[in-house]
Amino acid sequence: MEMNRVVGALRTAARVNEAARRICSLDREDTGKIPIIAMTANAFADDVREAYDAGMNDHVAKPVEVAKLVEVLQKWL
């Protein structure tokens, strides 16, 4: 993979995690009721942990396994 793609992927992950943190910190009554599900090709244990640490409720790795996606959606919706 080209270095600029690696850097771009890292920046995207950081932005997604920051977005989840901001959503979770909103001063709204329904904030805790909004499920945030990460769907990313970053499926290493550290990546999944970072998603949870950012406030996401669940993680689905790419390539997506349809059964897993359905399971996660049914769990949160």
Phi and psi restraints in degrees (range 20) as a CNS / XPLOR table:
assign (resid 1 and name C) (resid 2 and name N)
       (resid 2 and name CA) (resid 2 and name C) 1.0 -69.2 20.0 2
assign (resid 2 and name N) (resid 2 and name CA)
       (resid 2 and name C) (resid 3 and name N) 1.0 147.2 20.0 2
assign (resid 2 and name C) (resid 3 and name N)
       (resid 3 and name CA) (resid 3 and name C) 1.0 -59.5 20.0 2
assign (resid 3 and name N) (resid 3 and name CA)
       (resid 3 and name C) (resid 4 and name N) 1.0 -39.0 20.0 2
assign (resid 3 and name C) (resid 4 and name N)
       (resid 4 and name CA) (resid 4 and name C) 1.0 -66.1 20.0 2
assign (resid 4 and name N) (resid 4 and name CA)
       (resid 4 and name C) (resid 5 and name N) 1.0 -29.2 20.0 2
assign (resid 4 and name C) (resid 5 and name N)
       (resid 5 and name CA) (resid 5 and name C) 1.0 -70.8 20.0 2
assign (resid 5 and name N) (resid 5 and name CA)
       (resid 5 and name C) (resid 6 and name N) 1.0 -39.2 20.0 2
assign (resid 5 and name C) (resid 6 and name N)
       (resid 6 and name CA) (resid 6 and name C) 1.0 -62.0 20.0 2
assign (resid 6 and name N) (resid 6 and name CA)
       (resid 6 and name C) (resid 7 and name N) 1.0 -48.3 20.0 2
assign (resid 6 and name C) (resid 7 and name N)
       (resid 7 and name CA) (resid 7 and name C) 1.0 -61.8 20.0 2
assign (resid 7 and name N) (resid 7 and name CA)
       (resid 7 and name C) (resid 8 and name N) 1.0 -42.2 20.0 2
assign (resid 7 and name C) (resid 8 and name N)
       (resid 8 and name CA) (resid 8 and name C) 1.0 -61.6 20.0 2
assign (resid 8 and name N) (resid 8 and name CA)
       (resid 8 and name C) (resid 9 and name N) 1.0 -41.3 20.0 2
assign (resid 8 and name C) (resid 9 and name N)
       (resid 9 and name CA) (resid 9 and name C) 1.0 -64.8 20.0 2
assign (resid 9 and name N) (resid 9 and name CA)
       (resid 9 and name C) (resid 10 and name N) 1.0 -40.3 20.0 2
assign (resid 9 and name C) (resid 10 and name N)
       (resid 10 and name CA) (resid 10 and name C) 1.0 -64.9 20.0 2
assign (resid 10 and name N) (resid 10 and name CA)
       (resid 10 and name C) (resid 11 and name N) 1.0 -41.2 20.0 2
assign (resid 10 and name C) (resid 11 and name N)
       (resid 11 and name CA) (resid 11 and name C) 1.0 -64.8 20.0 2
assign (resid 11 and name N) (resid 11 and name CA)
       (resid 11 and name C) (resid 12 and name N) 1.0 -40.8 20.0 2
assign (resid 11 and name C) (resid 12 and name N)
       (resid 12 and name CA) (resid 12 and name C) 1.0 -62.5 20.0 2
assign (resid 12 and name N) (resid 12 and name CA)
       (resid 12 and name C) (resid 13 and name N) 1.0 -45.4 20.0 2
assign (resid 12 and name C) (resid 13 and name N)
       (resid 13 and name CA) (resid 13 and name C) 1.0 -60.4 20.0 2
assign (resid 13 and name N) (resid 13 and name CA)
       (resid 13 and name C) (resid 14 and name N) 1.0 -41.3 20.0 2
assign (resid 13 and name C) (resid 14 and name N)
       (resid 14 and name CA) (resid 14 and name C) 1.0 -64.0 20.0 2
assign (resid 14 and name N) (resid 14 and name CA)
       (resid 14 and name C) (resid 15 and name N) 1.0 -40.2 20.0 2
assign (resid 14 and name C) (resid 15 and name N)
       (resid 15 and name CA) (resid 15 and name C) 1.0 -66.8 20.0 2
assign (resid 15 and name N) (resid 15 and name CA)
       (resid 15 and name C) (resid 16 and name N) 1.0 -40.3 20.0 2
assign (resid 15 and name C) (resid 16 and name N)
       (resid 16 and name CA) (resid 16 and name C) 1.0 -64.6 20.0 2
assign (resid 16 and name N) (resid 16 and name CA)
       (resid 16 and name C) (resid 17 and name N) 1.0 -44.5 20.0 2
assign (resid 16 and name C) (resid 17 and name N)
       (resid 17 and name CA) (resid 17 and name C) 1.0 -62.6 20.0 2
assign (resid 17 and name N) (resid 17 and name CA)
       (resid 17 and name C) (resid 18 and name N) 1.0 -40.7 20.0 2
assign (resid 17 and name C) (resid 18 and name N)
       (resid 18 and name CA) (resid 18 and name C) 1.0 -65.3 20.0 2
assign (resid 18 and name N) (resid 18 and name CA)
       (resid 18 and name C) (resid 19 and name N) 1.0 -39.3 20.0 2
assign (resid 18 and name C) (resid 19 and name N)
       (resid 19 and name CA) (resid 19 and name C) 1.0 -61.5 20.0 2
assign (resid 19 and name N) (resid 19 and name CA)
       (resid 19 and name C) (resid 20 and name N) 1.0 -43.0 20.0 2
assign (resid 19 and name C) (resid 20 and name N)
       (resid 20 and name CA) (resid 20 and name C) 1.0 -63.1 20.0 2
assign (resid 20 and name N) (resid 20 and name CA)
       (resid 20 and name C) (resid 21 and name N) 1.0 -42.4 20.0 2
assign (resid 20 and name C) (resid 21 and name N)
       (resid 21 and name CA) (resid 21 and name C) 1.0 -60.1 20.0 2
assign (resid 21 and name N) (resid 21 and name CA)
       (resid 21 and name C) (resid 22 and name N) 1.0 -42.1 20.0 2
assign (resid 21 and name C) (resid 22 and name N)
       (resid 22 and name CA) (resid 22 and name C) 1.0 -67.0 20.0 2
assign (resid 22 and name N) (resid 22 and name CA)
       (resid 22 and name C) (resid 23 and name N) 1.0 -42.2 20.0 2
assign (resid 22 and name C) (resid 23 and name N)
       (resid 23 and name CA) (resid 23 and name C) 1.0 -60.5 20.0 2
assign (resid 23 and name N) (resid 23 and name CA)
       (resid 23 and name C) (resid 24 and name N) 1.0 -45.5 20.0 2
assign (resid 23 and name C) (resid 24 and name N)
       (resid 24 and name CA) (resid 24 and name C) 1.0 -65.6 20.0 2
assign (resid 24 and name N) (resid 24 and name CA)
       (resid 24 and name C) (resid 25 and name N) 1.0 -25.2 20.0 2
assign (resid 24 and name C) (resid 25 and name N)
       (resid 25 and name CA) (resid 25 and name C) 1.0 -94.5 20.0 2
assign (resid 25 and name N) (resid 25 and name CA)
       (resid 25 and name C) (resid 26 and name N) 1.0 2.1 20.0 2
assign (resid 25 and name C) (resid 26 and name N)
       (resid 26 and name CA) (resid 26 and name C) 1.0 -62.3 20.0 2
assign (resid 26 and name N) (resid 26 and name CA)
       (resid 26 and name C) (resid 27 and name N) 1.0 143.1 20.0 2
assign (resid 26 and name C) (resid 27 and name N)
       (resid 27 and name CA) (resid 27 and name C) 1.0 -89.7 20.0 2
assign (resid 27 and name N) (resid 27 and name CA)
       (resid 27 and name C) (resid 28 and name N) 1.0 69.9 20.0 2
assign (resid 27 and name C) (resid 28 and name N)
       (resid 28 and name CA) (resid 28 and name C) 1.0 -133.5 20.0 2
assign (resid 28 and name N) (resid 28 and name CA)
       (resid 28 and name C) (resid 29 and name N) 1.0 149.6 20.0 2
assign (resid 28 and name C) (resid 29 and name N)
       (resid 29 and name CA) (resid 29 and name C) 1.0 -64.9 20.0 2
assign (resid 29 and name N) (resid 29 and name CA)
       (resid 29 and name C) (resid 30 and name N) 1.0 -33.3 20.0 2
assign (resid 29 and name C) (resid 30 and name N)
       (resid 30 and name CA) (resid 30 and name C) 1.0 -94.1 20.0 2
assign (resid 30 and name N) (resid 30 and name CA)
       (resid 30 and name C) (resid 31 and name N) 1.0 3.3 20.0 2
assign (resid 30 and name C) (resid 31 and name N)
       (resid 31 and name CA) (resid 31 and name C) 1.0 -56.3 20.0 2
assign (resid 31 and name N) (resid 31 and name CA)
       (resid 31 and name C) (resid 32 and name N) 1.0 -43.4 20.0 2
assign (resid 31 and name C) (resid 32 and name N)
       (resid 32 and name CA) (resid 32 and name C) 1.0 -71.5 20.0 2
assign (resid 32 and name N) (resid 32 and name CA)
       (resid 32 and name C) (resid 33 and name N) 1.0 -9.5 20.0 2
assign (resid 32 and name C) (resid 33 and name N)
       (resid 33 and name CA) (resid 33 and name C) 1.0 -97.8 20.0 2
assign (resid 33 and name N) (resid 33 and name CA)
       (resid 33 and name C) (resid 34 and name N) 1.0 -5.2 20.0 2
assign (resid 33 and name C) (resid 34 and name N)
       (resid 34 and name CA) (resid 34 and name C) 1.0 -90.3 20.0 2
assign (resid 34 and name N) (resid 34 and name CA)
       (resid 34 and name C) (resid 35 and name N) 1.0 109.2 20.0 2
assign (resid 34 and name C) (resid 35 and name N)
       (resid 35 and name CA) (resid 35 and name C) 1.0 -74.3 20.0 2
assign (resid 35 and name N) (resid 35 and name CA)
       (resid 35 and name C) (resid 36 and name N) 1.0 135.8 20.0 2
assign (resid 35 and name C) (resid 36 and name N)
       (resid 36 and name CA) (resid 36 and name C) 1.0 -118.1 20.0 2
assign (resid 36 and name N) (resid 36 and name CA)
       (resid 36 and name C) (resid 37 and name N) 1.0 117.7 20.0 2
assign (resid 36 and name C) (resid 37 and name N)
       (resid 37 and name CA) (resid 37 and name C) 1.0 -116.1 20.0 2
assign (resid 37 and name N) (resid 37 and name CA)
       (resid 37 and name C) (resid 38 and name N) 1.0 120.7 20.0 2
assign (resid 37 and name C) (resid 38 and name N)
       (resid 38 and name CA) (resid 38 and name C) 1.0 -78.8 20.0 2
assign (resid 38 and name N) (resid 38 and name CA)
       (resid 38 and name C) (resid 39 and name N) 1.0 134.8 20.0 2
assign (resid 38 and name C) (resid 39 and name N)
       (resid 39 and name CA) (resid 39 and name C) 1.0 -130.5 20.0 2
assign (resid 39 and name N) (resid 39 and name CA)
       (resid 39 and name C) (resid 40 and name N) 1.0 105.1 20.0 2
assign (resid 39 and name C) (resid 40 and name N)
       (resid 40 and name CA) (resid 40 and name C) 1.0 -149.1 20.0 2
assign (resid 40 and name N) (resid 40 and name CA)
       (resid 40 and name C) (resid 41 and name N) 1.0 156.3 20.0 2
assign (resid 40 and name C) (resid 41 and name N)
       (resid 41 and name CA) (resid 41 and name C) 1.0 -78.1 20.0 2
assign (resid 41 and name N) (resid 41 and name CA)
       (resid 41 and name C) (resid 42 and name N) 1.0 -10.4 20.0 2
assign (resid 41 and name C) (resid 42 and name N)
       (resid 42 and name CA) (resid 42 and name C) 1.0 -80.1 20.0 2
assign (resid 42 and name N) (resid 42 and name CA)
       (resid 42 and name C) (resid 43 and name N) 1.0 94.4 20.0 2
assign (resid 42 and name C) (resid 43 and name N)
       (resid 43 and name CA) (resid 43 and name C) 1.0 -114.1 20.0 2
assign (resid 43 and name N) (resid 43 and name CA)
       (resid 43 and name C) (resid 44 and name N) 1.0 11.0 20.0 2
assign (resid 43 and name C) (resid 44 and name N)
       (resid 44 and name CA) (resid 44 and name C) 1.0 -69.1 20.0 2
assign (resid 44 and name N) (resid 44 and name CA)
       (resid 44 and name C) (resid 45 and name N) 1.0 155.4 20.0 2
assign (resid 44 and name C) (resid 45 and name N)
       (resid 45 and name CA) (resid 45 and name C) 1.0 -53.8 20.0 2
assign (resid 45 and name N) (resid 45 and name CA)
       (resid 45 and name C) (resid 46 and name N) 1.0 -40.4 20.0 2
assign (resid 45 and name C) (resid 46 and name N)
       (resid 46 and name CA) (resid 46 and name C) 1.0 -63.9 20.0 2
assign (resid 46 and name N) (resid 46 and name CA)
       (resid 46 and name C) (resid 47 and name N) 1.0 -38.7 20.0 2
assign (resid 46 and name C) (resid 47 and name N)
       (resid 47 and name CA) (resid 47 and name C) 1.0 -65.9 20.0 2
assign (resid 47 and name N) (resid 47 and name CA)
       (resid 47 and name C) (resid 48 and name N) 1.0 -43.5 20.0 2
assign (resid 47 and name C) (resid 48 and name N)
       (resid 48 and name CA) (resid 48 and name C) 1.0 -64.3 20.0 2
assign (resid 48 and name N) (resid 48 and name CA)
       (resid 48 and name C) (resid 49 and name N) 1.0 -43.5 20.0 2
assign (resid 48 and name C) (resid 49 and name N)
       (resid 49 and name CA) (resid 49 and name C) 1.0 -60.5 20.0 2
assign (resid 49 and name N) (resid 49 and name CA)
       (resid 49 and name C) (resid 50 and name N) 1.0 -42.6 20.0 2
assign (resid 49 and name C) (resid 50 and name N)
       (resid 50 and name CA) (resid 50 and name C) 1.0 -61.5 20.0 2
assign (resid 50 and name N) (resid 50 and name CA)
       (resid 50 and name C) (resid 51 and name N) 1.0 -37.9 20.0 2
assign (resid 50 and name C) (resid 51 and name N)
       (resid 51 and name CA) (resid 51 and name C) 1.0 -63.4 20.0 2
assign (resid 51 and name N) (resid 51 and name CA)
       (resid 51 and name C) (resid 52 and name N) 1.0 -46.0 20.0 2
assign (resid 51 and name C) (resid 52 and name N)
       (resid 52 and name CA) (resid 52 and name C) 1.0 -65.0 20.0 2
assign (resid 52 and name N) (resid 52 and name CA)
       (resid 52 and name C) (resid 53 and name N) 1.0 -41.4 20.0 2
assign (resid 52 and name C) (resid 53 and name N)
       (resid 53 and name CA) (resid 53 and name C) 1.0 -62.0 20.0 2
assign (resid 53 and name N) (resid 53 and name CA)
       (resid 53 and name C) (resid 54 and name N) 1.0 -29.9 20.0 2
assign (resid 53 and name C) (resid 54 and name N)
       (resid 54 and name CA) (resid 54 and name C) 1.0 -77.9 20.0 2
assign (resid 54 and name N) (resid 54 and name CA)
       (resid 54 and name C) (resid 55 and name N) 1.0 -9.3 20.0 2
assign (resid 54 and name C) (resid 55 and name N)
       (resid 55 and name CA) (resid 55 and name C) 1.0 109.2 20.0 2
assign (resid 55 and name N) (resid 55 and name CA)
       (resid 55 and name C) (resid 56 and name N) 1.0 4.0 20.0 2
assign (resid 55 and name C) (resid 56 and name N)
       (resid 56 and name CA) (resid 56 and name C) 1.0 -73.4 20.0 2
assign (resid 56 and name N) (resid 56 and name CA)
       (resid 56 and name C) (resid 57 and name N) 1.0 148.4 20.0 2
assign (resid 56 and name C) (resid 57 and name N)
       (resid 57 and name CA) (resid 57 and name C) 1.0 -86.5 20.0 2
assign (resid 57 and name N) (resid 57 and name CA)
       (resid 57 and name C) (resid 58 and name N) 1.0 -25.5 20.0 2
assign (resid 57 and name C) (resid 58 and name N)
       (resid 58 and name CA) (resid 58 and name C) 1.0 -158.2 20.0 2
assign (resid 58 and name N) (resid 58 and name CA)
       (resid 58 and name C) (resid 59 and name N) 1.0 173.0 20.0 2
assign (resid 58 and name C) (resid 59 and name N)
       (resid 59 and name CA) (resid 59 and name C) 1.0 -141.7 20.0 2
assign (resid 59 and name N) (resid 59 and name CA)
       (resid 59 and name C) (resid 60 and name N) 1.0 132.8 20.0 2
assign (resid 59 and name C) (resid 60 and name N)
       (resid 60 and name CA) (resid 60 and name C) 1.0 -123.7 20.0 2
assign (resid 60 and name N) (resid 60 and name CA)
       (resid 60 and name C) (resid 61 and name N) 1.0 124.6 20.0 2
assign (resid 60 and name C) (resid 61 and name N)
       (resid 61 and name CA) (resid 61 and name C) 1.0 -85.8 20.0 2
assign (resid 61 and name N) (resid 61 and name CA)
       (resid 61 and name C) (resid 62 and name N) 1.0 148.4 20.0 2
assign (resid 61 and name C) (resid 62 and name N)
       (resid 62 and name CA) (resid 62 and name C) 1.0 -97.2 20.0 2
assign (resid 62 and name N) (resid 62 and name CA)
       (resid 62 and name C) (resid 63 and name N) 1.0 146.5 20.0 2
assign (resid 62 and name C) (resid 63 and name N)
       (resid 63 and name CA) (resid 63 and name C) 1.0 -66.2 20.0 2
assign (resid 63 and name N) (resid 63 and name CA)
       (resid 63 and name C) (resid 64 and name N) 1.0 141.3 20.0 2
assign (resid 63 and name C) (resid 64 and name N)
       (resid 64 and name CA) (resid 64 and name C) 1.0 -72.5 20.0 2
assign (resid 64 and name N) (resid 64 and name CA)
       (resid 64 and name C) (resid 65 and name N) 1.0 131.2 20.0 2
assign (resid 64 and name C) (resid 65 and name N)
       (resid 65 and name CA) (resid 65 and name C) 1.0 -91.8 20.0 2
assign (resid 65 and name N) (resid 65 and name CA)
       (resid 65 and name C) (resid 66 and name N) 1.0 118.4 20.0 2
assign (resid 65 and name C) (resid 66 and name N)
       (resid 66 and name CA) (resid 66 and name C) 1.0 -55.1 20.0 2
assign (resid 66 and name N) (resid 66 and name CA)
       (resid 66 and name C) (resid 67 and name N) 1.0 -43.6 20.0 2
assign (resid 66 and name C) (resid 67 and name N)
       (resid 67 and name CA) (resid 67 and name C) 1.0 -60.4 20.0 2
assign (resid 67 and name N) (resid 67 and name CA)
       (resid 67 and name C) (resid 68 and name N) 1.0 -40.7 20.0 2
assign (resid 67 and name C) (resid 68 and name N)
       (resid 68 and name CA) (resid 68 and name C) 1.0 -66.0 20.0 2
assign (resid 68 and name N) (resid 68 and name CA)
       (resid 68 and name C) (resid 69 and name N) 1.0 -43.2 20.0 2
assign (resid 68 and name C) (resid 69 and name N)
       (resid 69 and name CA) (resid 69 and name C) 1.0 -61.8 20.0 2
assign (resid 69 and name N) (resid 69 and name CA)
       (resid 69 and name C) (resid 70 and name N) 1.0 -45.5 20.0 2
assign (resid 69 and name C) (resid 70 and name N)
       (resid 70 and name CA) (resid 70 and name C) 1.0 -61.1 20.0 2
assign (resid 70 and name N) (resid 70 and name CA)
       (resid 70 and name C) (resid 71 and name N) 1.0 -42.8 20.0 2
assign (resid 70 and name C) (resid 71 and name N)
       (resid 71 and name CA) (resid 71 and name C) 1.0 -59.3 20.0 2
assign (resid 71 and name N) (resid 71 and name CA)
       (resid 71 and name C) (resid 72 and name N) 1.0 -47.1 20.0 2
assign (resid 71 and name C) (resid 72 and name N)
       (resid 72 and name CA) (resid 72 and name C) 1.0 -66.9 20.0 2
assign (resid 72 and name N) (resid 72 and name CA)
       (resid 72 and name C) (resid 73 and name N) 1.0 -43.5 20.0 2
assign (resid 72 and name C) (resid 73 and name N)
       (resid 73 and name CA) (resid 73 and name C) 1.0 -63.2 20.0 2
assign (resid 73 and name N) (resid 73 and name CA)
       (resid 73 and name C) (resid 74 and name N) 1.0 -41.9 20.0 2
assign (resid 73 and name C) (resid 74 and name N)
       (resid 74 and name CA) (resid 74 and name C) 1.0 -64.8 20.0 2
assign (resid 74 and name N) (resid 74 and name CA)
       (resid 74 and name C) (resid 75 and name N) 1.0 -33.0 20.0 2
assign (resid 74 and name C) (resid 75 and name N)
       (resid 75 and name CA) (resid 75 and name C) 1.0 -65.0 20.0 2
assign (resid 75 and name N) (resid 75 and name CA)
       (resid 75 and name C) (resid 76 and name N) 1.0 -38.6 20.0 2
assign (resid 75 and name C) (resid 76 and name N)
       (resid 76 and name CA) (resid 76 and name C) 1.0 -103.5 20.0 2
assign (resid 76 and name N) (resid 76 and name CA)
       (resid 76 and name C) (resid 77 and name N) 1.0 -16.6 20.0 2
